[in-house]
Amino acid sequence: MSNDNVKKVQIKILETMKYIDYICREYNIEYFIMGGTALGAVRHKGFIPWDDDLDIFMTFDNYNRFRMIFNNINNEKFILQEWSVVDDYLEYAKVRMNGTTFIEEAFKEKKDMHHGIYVDIMILHKCPNKKSIQKKIYFASKYVTLYALSKRNWKPKNIKQKLALFSLKIMPNKYLLSKFYKYIYKYNKLNEDYSYCYFITKAKFSQGIFPADFFNKHVDIKFEDAILMGPNNIKSYLSLRYGDYMKLPSKKEQKAAVHASIFDTEIGFEEYLRKNKS
């Protein structure tokens, strides 16, 4: 994707994010820019130049309030797409823009789902400050991630990944997925002695656990021409997540970060799918 095309997609993504931010501020719902979006806010004052997505965290309770309010607002431009839509979606939601096309390689064959430009909403979970329990949540999250990847024709990169992928063929996956999802959500009602965690990502164990005070109160952070909500100590969050976060990735890593296989900022995905019926 050329720089000009990335910018066109980013404009639509930011429009979607501004709508999310409007709802959240109107109804006192907190979110936090996270991952590459938080990184871009600090390092580039907005989008990472080659990035074609935007990610936010919501806690379990805030997401439940957001989804209820969003679905009760009559808005024809945006839809909320939850992870139960297809069986290989990971555990996060997307707010998608109608009248646009953003088709990822992994979902090209999914003709019955919305493929508009989107903002990702990741669920930020509480976990006890006991490492043995955190490790169990980490394992459950990685199982969910591996299962989703296996359904997308993901290619393992080493022997360990090949063995893990092969093991899924003999596992009672539906039963285990149900159990593991419940375990991931098990501790969201904790009121003390907890951290936050998010393991459905490529991050290692130590990069997915965050002190509770990172996310107990948001701070307003400039992002392009908008003001978005961010972690209370965004630089500490970025150091924990990325290490030297001011260092630019290689050209190869930049190219790999692009999500869209097919995109159009002016034409809806329905038209593309009609023209490309198999």
Protein Blocks (a to p, Z undefined) as FASTA:
>chain_A
ZZklmmmmmmmmmmmmmmmmmmmmmnopacddehjllmmmmmnopacfkbcbdcddddfk
lmmmmmmmmmmpccfkbccddfklpmkbccddddddehiacddfklmmmmkbccbdcddd
dddddddfbfklmmmmmmmmmmmmmmmmmmnopacfbfklmmmmmmmmmpcfklmmmmmm
mmmmmmmmpcghpadddfbbfbdfklmcccfklmmpccdddehjbccdddfblmlmmmmm
nopakbccdfklmmmmpmbfbdcfkbcfklmmmmmcZZ
